[in-house]
């Protein structure tokens, strides 16, 4: 019987207080990893409460750490805290992301920059730091998107950022290979998270017509792929983007 055992490993998941990040954190914890739950707070304190709640539910030891991935100094401080708590990180998952969907005609420069700063520059900050501070033989996994390959209407900023993640993954895989750190990306279709459910129902119905499996992904199905890439089973996979989309292609 083959099982995935991450006992003794420490993982950092960005944007993990809710949605897909939460599911990934749960999955890694179930496999035995200690998990650092990254969140970023703007406003009411909801993200902190969600992150702390998740920590209380996880099977293994965990910690909630607030950091803005757009800020390199904040990222460095988060790695410092994670290392102080648990020692060297073994698995780093770039999940934090936002949507600001607008057509090219309507999108503002500010909206464009918000998405690029979080969804691409944030991944750059985390990946740059992880390339130097993740344990030898570690894993860096980023969440890309089907949007990077399909060019959905109104997603110029999101698709551009996620396409950048895919390209950055290839470069980082080459540069991290000398330390046997694998770098991969996962490109989900639509998963039934808070973000997925925010898509208007009429749009979702049309999307379903193009998905051969006839349904959207459950968050756990995407997290399963992250778990595989984080494991020893994926030791010779690097520089790849794994599509988890039910066969949804143009």
C-alpha positions, 0 to 999 in steps of 0.5 A: 500500500502506497501512502503519502506521509509528510510527517516531520515536514513543515509547509507554508501555505499563503492565502490559507484562511479560506477557499482553496488555500484552506483545503490545501492546508487541511490536506497537508496536515492530514498527511502529517505536515506541520502547517504555517497558515498565512493570511493577510488582514485588511479591515474587519479581522475576519481573516485572522479569525478564520486562520486561527479557527483553521489552526484549531481544527488541523490534525498537526501542529500549526501557526497562523501568520499574517503577512502581505505577500506583496511586501518582500520585508513582510515575506522575510519576516514570515519566513523568520517566524516560521523558522523560529517556530518549526525550523526549516520549511520543506514545502511552500505553496503559493496560493494567495490571489485576488480577482478584479475582473473587468473588460479591457475597456473598463479595467483601471490601472489601479485594478490591474496593478492590484491583481499583478501585485498579489497574484504575480509579484507576491508569488515572485517574493515567496518563490525568491525567498523559498528558493534560498530558505527551503530545505534541500530537496524541498517543494515549491508549488504555485497555483496558476489557473485555467484562465492563463490558457483560455483567455476568458473575457474580462480577465486580462489582469488575472490571466496575465498574472497566472500566465506569469506564474506558469513562466516563473515556475519554469525559470525557478525550476531550473534555478532551484534544481542545484538544491534538488528543490522541485518547482511546479504549478497547478492550474485548476479549472473552476473549483467550488470555493468562495471565488468559484461560487462568485461567478454568476450562475448563468456564466457557470451554466455555460462553462459546464457545457464545455467541461467533458466531465460535466462538473466543477472541481471540488476543492479537495480534488485540486488539493490532492494534486498539490499533496502529490507534488509535495510528496516523494512520489513527485521527486522527478517532476519539476518545471511543470504545470499540472492541469486539473480541469475536468478536460476543459480545453478550447 
